[in-house]
């Protein structure tokens, strides 16, 4: 987590506006690996790429740098639409712990805000 990024958002938006945004991010990232896996298992690489792109932007906005980087890798691999040398399936499977770590960090931040 990029605490500096979250603190900038806190200074800009204030706790009442930021809190629901962070809570929504935690809920989204909690489902993230399941959503990506569903796209992958259905062979919907365009949907996988689009979802990884969307979630990467959301993660970057909240300062979730590790998750954003992992999602960027999935996005890149999914745009190749192949299970070649570096399959997206390996990256999608590895994202769950990163997503859960991110969720825990965001929930910790919401507690500091008094939620």
PEFEN-V187976 format. One record per residue. N is the residue number from 1. RES is the residue in three letters. PSI is psi in whole degrees, 0 to 359 (none if undefined). D_FIRST is the distance of its C-alpha to the first C-alpha in Angstrom with 1 decimal. Layout:
# PEFEN-V187976
n: [N & N]
res: [RES & RES]
psi: [PSI & PSI]
d_first: [D_FIRST & D_FIRST]
This chain:
# PEFEN-V187976
n: [1 & 2 & 3 & 4 & 5 & 6 & 7 & 8 & 9 & 10 & 11 & 12 & 13 & 14 & 15 & 16 & 17 & 18 & 19 & 20 & 21 & 22 & 23 & 24 & 25 & 26 & 27 & 28 & 29 & 30 & 31 & 32 & 33 & 34 & 35 & 36 & 37 & 38 & 39 & 40 & 41 & 42 & 43 & 44 & 45 & 46 & 47 & 48 & 49 & 50 & 51 & 52 & 53 & 54 & 55 & 56 & 57 & 58 & 59 & 60 & 61 & 62 & 63 & 64 & 65 & 66 & 67 & 68 & 69 & 70 & 71 & 72 & 73 & 74 & 75 & 76 & 77 & 78 & 79 & 80 & 81 & 82 & 83 & 84 & 85 & 86 & 87 & 88 & 89 & 90 & 91 & 92 & 93 & 94 & 95 & 96 & 97 & 98 & 99 & 100 & 101 & 102 & 103 & 104 & 105 & 106 & 107 & 108 & 109 & 110 & 111 & 112 & 113 & 114 & 115]
res: [UNK & UNK & UNK & UNK & UNK & UNK & UNK & UNK & UNK & UNK & UNK & UNK & UNK & UNK & UNK & UNK & UNK & UNK & UNK & UNK & UNK & UNK & UNK & UNK & UNK & UNK & UNK & UNK & UNK & UNK & UNK & UNK & UNK & UNK & UNK & UNK & UNK & UNK & UNK & UNK & UNK & UNK & UNK & UNK & UNK & UNK & UNK & UNK & UNK & UNK & UNK & UNK & UNK & UNK & UNK & UNK & UNK & UNK & UNK & UNK & UNK & UNK & UNK & UNK & UNK & UNK & UNK & UNK & UNK & UNK & UNK & UNK & UNK & UNK & UNK & UNK & UNK & UNK & UNK & UNK & UNK & UNK & UNK & UNK & UNK & UNK & UNK & UNK & UNK & UNK & UNK & UNK & UNK & UNK & UNK & UNK & UNK & UNK & UNK & UNK & UNK & UNK & UNK & UNK & UNK & UNK & UNK & UNK & UNK & UNK & UNK & UNK & UNK & UNK & UNK]
psi: [141 & 92 & 328 & 319 & 314 & 321 & 325 & 317 & 320 & 316 & 322 & 315 & 330 & 156 & 317 & 325 & 325 & 324 & 308 & 329 & 315 & 319 & 318 & 319 & 317 & 317 & 319 & 313 & 337 & 327 & 351 & 309 & 324 & 319 & 317 & 317 & 321 & 318 & 316 & 313 & 331 & 357 & 22 & 78 & 326 & 319 & 321 & 314 & 315 & 318 & 318 & 320 & 313 & 310 & 327 & 316 & 319 & 317 & 316 & 321 & 322 & 2 & 22 & 74 & 318 & 317 & 318 & 319 & 317 & 320 & 326 & 321 & 318 & 317 & 314 & 313 & 321 & 330 & 345 & 347 & 49 & 158 & 44 & 221 & 323 & 83 & 143 & 332 & 323 & 319 & 320 & 317 & 330 & 353 & 337 & 311 & 325 & 318 & 317 & 322 & 320 & 316 & 315 & 318 & 317 & 321 & 324 & 321 & 319 & 326 & 321 & 333 & 353 & 17 & none]
d_first: [0.0 & 3.7 & 5.8 & 8.7 & 8.5 & 8.4 & 11.1 & 13.0 & 13.2 & 14.4 & 16.9 & 18.1 & 18.5 & 18.9 & 18.0 & 20.7 & 19.6 & 15.8 & 16.1 & 17.8 & 15.5 & 12.4 & 14.9 & 16.2 & 12.9 & 12.5 & 16.2 & 16.0 & 13.3 & 15.4 & 18.3 & 16.8 & 18.1 & 21.4 & 21.9 & 21.3 & 23.5 & 26.2 & 26.4 & 26.6 & 29.3 & 31.3 & 31.2 & 29.8 & 28.0 & 28.1 & 26.4 & 23.8 & 23.1 & 23.1 & 20.8 & 18.3 & 18.6 & 18.2 & 15.1 & 13.5 & 14.3 & 13.0 & 9.6 & 9.7 & 11.1 & 8.4 & 5.7 & 4.8 & 6.0 & 7.3 & 8.8 & 10.2 & 11.7 & 13.2 & 14.6 & 16.0 & 17.9 & 19.3 & 20.4 & 22.2 & 23.9 & 24.9 & 26.5 & 28.8 & 30.1 & 30.9 & 30.3 & 31.3 & 30.1 & 26.4 & 26.5 & 23.8 & 24.6 & 23.1 & 19.7 & 19.9 & 20.7 & 17.8 & 15.2 & 15.8 & 13.9 & 10.7 & 11.3 & 12.2 & 9.3 & 7.2 & 10.2 & 10.4 & 7.1 & 8.4 & 11.8 & 11.1 & 10.2 & 13.4 & 15.3 & 14.6 & 16.0 & 19.0 & 18.9]
